[in-house]
């Protein structure tokens, strides 16, 4: 088997040393990545990080300044967008208001040369409507549909062309929170059913974590870290990733001891805290700046007069805010000299939660192995 056939069999998308410049601005900076066939892949990052520029390079709306882009093992540099085996779903859907649902979905097929027969087009439209659970909606007008239904029409219009990859440019941003959650599950189910590669661009960490097989976190045009959602959440390589993926408490200070199992950080308040080194992170150097990172759900909260023994870190504090979130409560705790700490307290097995109100004196605690040491980079 040749190297080329192996690439074709394994990957749908590859970047090899891709750079994209707009004048003096470097939007994508020497990026190399591979997207496995049939996977759900996400570019995640804040505005201006290079994620949308990367998607546009795949779509063919822009060409790389340097490097090479492969789709299905073949270089597509210089290939215009309409000749690439990809389709895109935009944030605003871009549906045609003068057409009904059926004609919107069939539009791409009717632009092909040679054009499929009318019978083939009708068959494919019906199959695609059923795929996105819109059977019976073919004669509806766009304005007669809900936001979620419009999104499904946009998906159907892209999928009917049977692309190698479906590109999703923040397609859920216009939906309300409840509908967005429902559509996240629908997109996952749809991706598994059709078996093609989905590539999502989003700034919403929850969206990327809940939907993706693999996530690429970007910053200033570069890949900071890529991996599975669990790997990125549990093993961030630096503070940027830990801060961007989920909520995290940071205690800043200097490294005063390093051993085989972890490190001790003397934080700015003078307290010494233990933590485990992050996998694949920069080496920890005594005297160097670092942060202890602790996820809110790893912290326990009890009343200040509670006598339970805490084997790890225990800090007194006062509740300054509480948000009830149904399945859990979120507390903001002001500690004595160590800053504010966010705590997530889930319901227990009986369905109740510990109840604290602003002003209550409490004790918060966590075990050293629940904390990560992240060197400043």
C-alpha positions in Angstrom: 0.0 0.0 0.0 1.4 3.4 -1.0 1.6 6.3 1.4 -0.9 8.2 -0.7 -3.5 5.4 -0.6 -3.0 5.1 3.1 -3.7 8.9 3.6 -6.8 8.6 1.4 -8.1 5.7 3.4 -7.5 7.3 6.8 -8.0 11.0 6.6 -10.6 13.3 5.0 -8.8 16.6 5.8 -5.1 17.4 6.2 -3.2 20.6 6.7 0.6 20.5 6.1 2.4 23.6 7.3 -0.5 25.9 6.3 -0.1 29.6 6.7 -2.7 32.2 5.6 -1.8 35.9 5.6 -4.0 38.9 5.0 -1.4 41.7 4.4 0.6 41.9 7.7 -2.0 39.8 9.6 -1.2 36.1 10.0 -4.6 34.5 10.4 -3.3 30.8 10.3 0.3 30.3 11.4 2.1 27.1 10.1 -0.8 24.7 11.1 -0.5 21.0 10.5 -3.4 18.7 11.4 -5.3 15.6 10.3 -9.0 14.9 10.6 -10.0 11.3 10.6 -12.7 10.1 8.2 -16.2 9.8 9.7 -15.3 11.9 12.8 -16.9 15.0 14.4 -14.0 17.5 14.6 -14.2 21.0 16.1 -12.1 24.2 15.9 -12.5 26.0 19.2 -11.3 29.4 20.2 -12.1 33.1 20.7 -12.7 35.5 17.9 -9.6 36.1 15.8 -7.9 32.9 16.8 -7.9 31.5 13.2 -10.6 28.9 13.4 -12.9 30.4 10.7 -10.0 31.1 8.5 -9.1 27.4 8.7 -12.6 26.4 7.8 -12.5 28.8 4.8 -9.3 27.2 3.6 -11.0 23.8 3.6 -14.1 25.2 1.8 -11.9 26.9 -0.8 -13.2 30.4 -0.1 -9.5 31.3 0.6 -6.2 29.8 -0.6 -3.2 29.3 1.7 -0.3 31.6 1.5 2.0 28.7 2.3 1.6 25.0 2.8 -0.9 22.4 1.5 -4.5 21.4 2.1 -5.7 17.9 1.3 -9.2 16.6 1.0 -9.6 12.8 0.7 -5.8 12.5 0.2 -5.7 14.9 -2.8 -4.3 18.5 -2.7 -7.0 21.1 -3.3 -4.8 24.2 -3.3 -6.0 26.3 -6.2 -9.2 24.2 -6.6 -12.3 26.6 -6.4 -14.9 26.0 -3.7 -17.6 24.7 -6.1 -15.3 21.9 -7.3 -14.4 20.6 -3.8 -16.3 17.7 -2.2 -17.4 19.7 0.8 -20.6 21.7 1.7 -21.0 24.4 4.3 -23.9 25.3 6.7 -23.6 29.0 7.7 -24.6 30.6 10.9 -27.6 32.4 9.2 -28.5 29.3 7.1 -28.8 31.4 3.9 -32.0 29.8 2.8 -33.9 31.1 -0.2 -37.1 32.8 1.1 -38.9 32.6 -2.4 -38.5 28.8 -2.4 -40.3 26.1 -0.5 -38.4 23.5 1.6 -38.2 21.0 -1.2 -36.8 23.5 -3.7 -34.3 24.8 -1.1 -32.9 21.3 -0.6 -32.9 20.4 -4.3 -31.1 23.6 -5.3 -27.6 22.2 -5.2 -28.5 19.1 -7.3 -30.1 21.3 -10.0 -26.9 23.3 -10.4 -24.9 20.2 -11.2 -23.6 19.4 -14.7 -24.9 17.0 -15.8 -28.0 17.6 -13.8 -29.7 14.5 -12.3 -33.1 13.6 -13.7 -36.2 15.1 -12.0 -37.1 11.7 -10.7 -33.7 11.2 -9.1 -33.9 14.7 -7.6 -37.3 14.0 -6.1 -36.1 10.7 -4.7 -33.0 12.3 -3.1 -35.0 15.2 -1.6 -37.5 12.7 0.0 -34.6 10.6 1.4 -32.9 13.7 2.8 -36.1 15.1 4.3 -36.6 11.8 6.1 -32.9 11.9 7.3 -33.4 15.2 9.0 -36.9 14.3 10.3 -38.8 16.8 8.1 -40.9 14.4 6.1 -44.1 16.1 5.1 -42.5 19.6 5.3 -41.5 19.8 1.6 -44.1 22.4 0.6 -43.6 24.6 3.6 -42.1 28.1 3.1 -39.0 29.1 5.1 -40.9 31.6 7.2 -43.4 28.9 8.3 -40.6 27.0 10.0 -39.1 27.3 13.5 -35.4 28.1 14.0 -34.6 24.4 14.5 -36.5 23.4 11.4 -34.7 26.0 9.3 -31.4 24.7 10.6 -32.4 21.2 9.5 -33.3 22.4 6.0 -29.9 24.0 5.8 -28.3 20.7 6.8 -30.4 18.8 4.3 -29.5 21.2 1.5 -25.8 20.5 2.3 -26.1 16.8 2.8 -28.1 16.0 -0.4 -24.9 16.6 -2.4 -23.2 13.7 -0.4 -20.1 15.7 0.4 -16.9 14.2 1.8 -17.1 16.7 4.6 -19.8 18.9 6.0 -18.5 22.3 7.3 -20.5 24.0 10.1 -19.8 27.6 10.7 -21.3 28.3 14.2 -24.6 26.9 13.0 -26.3 27.0 16.4 -25.4 30.5 17.4 -28.8 32.0 16.5 -30.8 29.4 18.5 -32.0 29.8 22.1 -30.3 27.7 24.8 -32.9 24.9 25.0 -33.2 24.5 21.2 -29.4 24.7 20.9 -29.1 21.8 23.3 -31.6 19.8 21.3 -29.9 20.5 18.0 -26.5 19.5 19.4 -27.9 16.0 20.1 -29.6 15.9 16.6 -26.3 16.9 14.9 -24.5 14.1 16.7 -27.1 11.6 15.8 -27.2 12.8 12.2 -23.4 12.6 11.9 -23.4 9.0 13.1 -26.2 8.1 10.8 -24.7 9.5 7.6 -21.1 8.6 8.5 -19.4 11.5 6.9 -16.9 13.9 8.5 -18.4 17.0 10.3 -16.1 19.9 11.0 -17.5 22.5 13.3 -16.2 26.1 14.1 -17.4 27.4 17.4 -16.4 29.7 20.3 -18.8 27.8 22.6 -16.8 25.4 24.7 -19.8 23.5 25.9 -20.9 23.0 22.4 -17.5 21.6 21.3 -17.2 19.4 24.4 -20.6 17.9 24.0 -20.5 17.1 20.3 -16.9 16.4 19.2 -14.8 13.3 18.9 -11.7 15.6 18.7 -11.2 19.3 19.3 -8.5 21.7 18.1 -8.0 24.7 20.4 -6.5 27.7 18.6 -4.9 30.9 19.6 -3.4 33.6 17.4 -3.5 31.4 14.4 -1.7 28.4 16.0 -2.9 25.1 17.5 -2.5 25.3 21.3 -3.7 21.7 22.0 -5.8 19.1 20.3 -7.4 16.0 21.6 -10.6 14.3 22.8 -12.9 16.5 24.9 -12.1 14.4 28.0 -8.4 14.8 27.4 -8.6 18.5 27.0 -10.7 18.9 30.1 -8.8 16.6 32.3 -5.3 17.3 31.0 -4.9 20.8 29.7 -1.3 21.6 28.9 -1.4 25.2 29.9 -3.5 27.8 31.6 -5.0 29.1 28.4 -6.5 25.6 27.6 -7.6 25.1 31.2 -9.3 28.5 31.3 -11.0 28.1 27.9 -12.3 24.5 28.3 -14.7 24.6 31.3 -14.6 26.6 34.5 -11.4 26.6 36.6 -10.1 28.1 39.7 -6.5 29.4 39.5 -4.0 30.0 42.3 -0.9 31.8 41.1 2.5 31.6 42.5 6.0 30.1 42.2 7.2 26.5 42.1 9.1 25.7 45.3 9.5 21.9 45.0 9.2 19.3 42.2 9.2 15.5 42.6 8.1 12.4 40.6 4.4 12.8 41.7 3.8 16.5 41.6 4.9 19.9 42.7 4.4 22.4 45.5 3.5 26.0 44.6 3.7 28.8 47.0 0.9 31.0 45.9 0.9 34.8 46.2 -0.9 34.8 49.5 1.9 32.7 51.0 0.0 29.4 51.2 1.7 26.3 49.9 -0.4 24.0 47.6 0.3 20.6 46.1 -0.7 19.5 42.6 -0.1 17.0 39.9 1.8 17.9 36.7 -0.3 18.2 33.6 0.4 15.5 31.0 2.4 16.8 28.0 2.8 20.2 29.6 5.9 22.3 29.8 8.5 21.1 32.4 8.2 22.5 35.9 11.3 24.4 37.1 11.8 25.4 40.7 11.5 29.2 41.0 9.4 29.4 37.9 5.9 30.9 37.8 3.0 28.5 37.8 -0.6 28.1 38.7 -2.6 25.5 40.6 -5.8 24.8 38.7 -8.8 23.2 40.4 -12.1 22.5 38.7 -15.1 23.7 40.7 -16.8 20.3 40.8 -13.7 18.9 42.6 -14.2 21.2 45.5 -16.4 20.2 48.5 -18.3 22.8 50.6 -19.4 22.3 54.2 -20.6 24.5 57.0 -17.8 26.3 58.8 -18.4 24.4 62.1 -18.5 21.0 60.4 -16.0 18.6 62.1 -15.3 16.4 59.0 -11.6 15.7 58.5 -10.3 17.0 55.2 -7.2 15.0 53.9 -6.2 17.7 51.4 -6.5 21.4 51.3 -9.1 23.1 53.5 -9.9 26.8 53.4 -12.4 28.9 55.4 -14.5 31.3 53.5 -17.8 33.1 53.1 -20.5 32.7 50.5 -20.9 35.9 48.4 -23.1 34.5 45.7 -25.2 31.4 44.9 -26.8 30.4 41.6 -29.3 27.6 41.5 -28.9 25.5 38.3 -31.4 22.7 39.0 -29.1 19.7 39.1 -26.5 21.6 41.0 -25.8 24.9 42.8 -22.9 27.2 42.0 -21.3 29.1 44.8 -18.8 31.9 44.8 -16.7 31.8 47.9 -14.6 34.6 49.3 -11.6 32.9 51.1 -9.6 34.6 53.7 -6.6 36.1 51.9 -6.6 33.6 48.9 -9.1 35.2 46.5 -12.5 34.0 45.3 -13.2 30.4 44.6 -16.0 28.9 42.4 -17.6 25.7 43.8 -20.2 23.4 42.0 -22.3 21.4 44.5 -24.4 18.6 42.8 -27.5 17.1 44.1 -26.8 14.0 46.3 -28.4 10.6 46.0 -31.5 11.7 47.8 -32.1 14.6 45.3 -31.2 17.4 47.7 -28.3 19.8 47.8 -26.5 21.5 50.6 -28.1 24.8 51.0 -26.0 27.9 51.7 -26.9 31.5 51.2 -24.8 34.6 50.8 -23.2 35.6 54.1 -22.8 32.0 55.3 -19.4 31.0 56.8 -18.2 27.8 55.1 -15.2 25.6 54.6 -14.1 24.4 51.2 -11.7 21.6 50.5 -10.1 19.4 47.8 -7.6 16.7 47.5 -4.1 17.4 46.1 -4.5 14.9 43.3 -7.5 16.9 42.0 -5.3 19.9 41.3 -3.1 20.5 38.3 0.1 22.4 38.2 0.4 24.5 35.0 3.6 26.4 34.3 3.2 29.8 32.8 4.0 29.8 29.1 
